[in-house]
Amino acid sequence: MKLFNPDYNSTVGSVRDPMVVLFNGTYYLVATTEPYWNGPNPGVKMWSSPDLITWNFEGLMVDSVDISEDAPCKDRFWAPELFIGKNKFFITFNAKNDSENYSAPLKSFVAVSDNITGPYNIIPKPLVDVESTTNDAHLFRDDDGTVWLFCNLEGSIIAQRFDEDSASTYGDYITLIKKGEEGSWDSVGIEGSFVVKRDGKLYLWYSSWSRGYEMGLAVSDGMDKPFVKMPCNPIISCSNPESENDSKEVTNCGHNSCLKLKDGRDVVIYHGNMNGKKESICIEEISYPPVPHRPPAYFEI
């Protein structure tokens, strides 16, 4: 069966920043949900699917109604991610408090559960202890068992160790990559990190909105080694949103997650849109190291 990119037939509807994991034979999806720009969304929603085609709504895993009015993570839930821990399940997400009596920048938070579909216990303490905005938290377990939290901080992607038992970061953070020089495709800013390990190398995906929305990669031989941006970036580039010829092509593609399907294929999942339409899920097969391309029109499932 062909899933067209973007998948406007999905029962999930319009979403940004889709993140999918495979657990016990079932795919689970979390994503940024509407309204994106003009009001607070209700929290973090989750869907499940046996095949990436039919999605069942599992409910609100993080619900604003259950969060106290004086918490720093009351509103603006963005870019959730689901991480399968050793004994727990974790949902990281961006949030802030937009009340008149609470002024704080967007931060990264985490919620914890014994079951993948909840209930989740929200920890109302920012994951990274800095004054500046942090967002797009991503958890990754390396081969030695160490869990790392990646996120954005002041035009950079940083990483810090994460302890599953306390659901908190520890140690100093390290800066992995920074936004590009003026005139480059990622010069305005970078975000949306996601890490996979293939053939002994760490591939750090990231997105930039400098000239639309596109995705690039930085590669490293280990967390104690430098991450180097691929010279052929961006890997997945957007079509020109001003061009009439591109009206049926995917534009503004970015903020991806990666996983291996049940059949073993590597895929990258991200949001994209066509001119005049909202963002929705795009899925494509990928190999490592990837080569630059535009998003394909469909994915064969």
C-alpha positions in Angstrom: 0.0 0.0 0.0 1.2 3.5 -0.8 1.2 6.2 1.8 1.4 9.6 0.1 3.6 12.3 1.5 2.2 14.2 3.3 -0.4 11.7 4.5 -3.5 13.8 4.6 -5.7 10.7 4.8 -4.3 9.8 8.3 -6.8 9.7 11.1 -4.2 11.5 13.2 -4.9 14.7 11.3 -2.6 17.7 11.1 0.5 17.3 13.3 4.0 18.6 13.6 7.2 17.0 14.9 5.9 13.4 14.7 7.8 10.8 16.8 7.1 7.1 16.4 8.5 4.1 18.3 7.9 0.4 17.9 7.1 -1.5 21.1 5.8 -5.1 21.4 4.7 -5.1 17.8 2.8 -1.9 17.9 3.7 1.6 16.6 3.1 4.5 19.0 3.0 8.1 17.9 3.2 11.4 19.8 3.4 14.8 18.0 2.7 18.5 18.4 -1.0 19.0 17.8 -3.2 21.9 16.9 -3.6 24.8 17.6 0.1 25.5 16.8 0.2 29.2 16.8 -3.0 30.9 17.9 -3.7 29.3 21.3 -2.7 26.7 23.9 -3.0 23.1 22.9 -4.4 20.7 25.5 -1.3 18.6 26.1 0.5 15.6 24.6 -1.7 13.2 22.6 -0.8 9.6 21.8 -1.9 7.2 19.0 -1.2 3.5 18.3 -1.1 1.5 15.1 -0.3 -2.0 14.0 0.8 -0.9 10.5 1.4 2.9 10.4 -1.9 3.2 8.4 -4.7 2.8 10.9 -4.2 4.9 14.0 -6.1 4.6 17.3 -6.2 7.5 19.7 -4.9 6.5 23.1 -5.7 9.7 24.9 -3.9 12.6 26.5 -0.6 11.4 28.1 0.1 14.9 29.4 -3.0 16.9 30.2 -2.9 20.6 31.0 -6.0 20.2 33.2 -4.0 18.0 35.6 -1.2 20.5 35.9 -1.2 23.1 38.7 -1.7 26.8 37.7 1.7 27.8 39.2 3.7 25.1 37.4 6.2 26.2 34.7 4.8 23.6 32.2 1.2 24.6 32.1 0.9 25.7 28.4 2.2 25.4 24.8 3.0 21.7 24.6 5.4 21.2 21.7 7.6 18.5 20.2 6.9 15.5 22.5 9.0 12.4 22.3 8.5 8.9 23.7 11.5 7.0 25.1 11.4 3.4 26.2 13.5 3.0 29.3 14.8 0.0 31.2 11.8 -0.2 33.5 9.9 3.0 32.7 8.5 5.0 29.8 9.4 8.7 29.4 7.7 11.5 27.4 9.8 14.6 26.9 8.1 17.8 25.8 8.4 21.6 25.5 6.2 23.7 27.6 5.9 27.0 29.5 3.4 29.0 31.6 1.6 31.8 29.7 -0.3 33.2 32.7 0.1 36.9 33.6 1.6 36.0 36.9 4.2 33.6 35.5 6.9 34.7 33.1 9.3 32.0 32.1 10.8 30.9 28.7 10.0 27.7 27.0 11.7 24.7 28.6 12.1 21.0 28.3 10.3 18.7 30.7 9.6 15.0 31.2 6.7 12.8 32.3 7.2 9.2 33.5 5.0 6.1 33.5 5.1 2.3 34.2 3.1 1.7 31.1 3.6 3.1 27.6 0.0 4.4 27.4 0.1 5.9 30.9 -0.8 7.3 33.2 2.2 9.6 33.2 3.6 11.5 36.1 4.7 15.0 35.1 7.8 16.3 36.7 7.4 20.1 36.8 11.1 20.9 36.8 13.1 21.8 33.7 15.4 19.1 32.5 18.3 21.4 31.8 19.2 23.9 34.5 19.9 27.1 32.5 18.1 30.4 32.4 17.8 30.5 28.6 15.2 28.7 26.5 15.7 25.0 25.9 13.5 22.9 23.7 13.1 19.8 21.6 14.4 17.3 24.1 15.4 13.9 22.8 16.6 10.8 24.7 19.1 8.3 23.3 20.7 5.2 24.8 24.2 4.5 23.7 25.7 1.0 23.5 27.3 1.3 26.9 23.9 1.9 28.5 24.4 5.6 29.1 21.3 7.7 28.3 21.8 11.1 26.8 19.4 14.0 26.6 19.8 16.2 23.5 18.2 19.6 23.1 18.5 23.1 21.7 20.2 25.9 23.5 21.0 29.3 22.1 21.6 28.3 18.5 23.3 25.0 19.4 22.5 21.4 20.0 23.7 20.2 23.4 23.8 16.9 25.2 23.7 16.0 28.9 23.6 12.6 30.7 20.2 11.5 31.8 19.4 9.2 34.9 16.4 7.0 34.4 15.8 6.4 38.1 15.5 10.1 39.0 14.3 11.2 35.5 16.8 14.0 35.6 20.0 15.2 33.9 23.4 15.2 35.6 26.9 16.4 34.9 27.9 19.3 32.6 26.3 19.6 29.2 28.4 19.5 26.0 27.9 21.5 22.9 27.8 19.3 19.8 27.0 21.5 16.9 26.1 25.2 16.3 24.0 27.0 13.7 25.8 27.6 10.4 27.6 30.7 9.2 25.7 33.6 7.6 24.3 32.6 4.2 24.4 28.8 4.9 21.2 26.7 4.9 21.2 26.4 8.7 22.4 30.0 9.6 19.3 31.3 11.3 18.8 28.5 13.8 18.8 24.7 14.4 16.5 22.5 16.4 14.8 19.1 16.5 17.7 16.8 17.2 17.3 13.0 16.8 20.2 10.5 17.1 20.6 7.0 15.7 23.6 4.7 15.7 24.4 2.7 12.6 27.6 0.7 11.8 29.3 2.2 14.9 28.6 5.8 13.9 26.3 8.3 15.6 24.0 10.2 13.2 22.6 13.4 14.7 19.7 14.7 12.7 18.6 18.3 13.0 16.4 20.8 11.3 16.7 24.4 10.3 14.1 27.0 9.3 16.7 29.3 7.6 15.1 29.0 4.1 12.0 27.0 4.8 12.3 23.9 6.8 15.0 21.3 6.0 17.0 18.5 7.7 20.7 17.9 7.9 23.1 15.5 9.7 26.2 15.6 11.9 28.2 12.5 12.3 30.5 11.2 15.1 32.4 8.2 16.1 31.2 8.5 19.7 29.8 10.8 22.3 33.4 11.7 23.3 34.3 12.5 19.8 33.4 15.6 17.7 30.2 15.8 15.7 30.9 17.0 12.2 28.2 18.3 9.9 27.9 16.4 6.6 29.3 18.6 3.8 26.4 17.6 1.6 23.7 19.0 3.9 20.8 19.5 3.9 20.0 15.8 3.5 16.3 16.3 3.0 15.6 19.7 1.4 12.3 21.5 0.9 10.8 22.5 -2.4 10.5 26.2 -3.2 7.2 27.3 -1.6 7.1 30.3 -4.0 7.2 28.1 -7.1 3.9 27.1 -8.8 5.7 24.0 -10.2 6.2 22.8 -6.7 2.6 23.1 -5.6 2.2 19.3 -5.4 5.6 18.6 -3.8 6.4 18.4 -0.1 7.5 21.8 1.3 8.8 22.8 4.7 9.9 19.3 5.8 11.5 18.8 9.1 11.7 17.8 12.8 12.0 14.1 12.3 12.2 10.9 14.2 13.8 7.6 13.0 13.1 4.0 13.7 13.4 0.5 12.2 10.1 -1.0 11.0 8.9 -4.5 11.7 10.4 -5.6 8.4 13.8 -4.1 9.4 13.8 -1.1 7.1 15.2 2.2 8.4 12.7 5.0 8.0 12.7 8.7 8.8 9.3 10.3 9.8 8.8 14.0 9.7 6.2 16.7 9.1 5.7 18.4 5.7 3.0 20.2 3.8 1.9 21.2 0.4 1.2 24.8 -0.5 -2.0 26.0 1.2 -2.3 22.9 3.4 -1.4 22.1 7.0 1.4 20.0 8.1 1.0 16.2 8.2 3.1 13.1 8.5 5.7 12.1 5.9 7.5 8.7 5.9 10.4 7.6 3.8 12.9 4.8 3.8 16.5 5.9 4.5 19.9 4.3 4.4 23.1 5.4 6.2 24.9 7.5 5.4 22.0 9.2 3.7 22.4 11.2 0.5 20.8 14.6 -0.3 17.4 14.5 -1.9 13.9 15.9 -1.9 11.1 14.1 -0.1 9.6 11.3 -2.1 5.9 11.5 -3.2 4.9 8.3 -1.3 6.1 5.5 0.9 5.4 1.8 0.2 4.2 0.1 3.4 
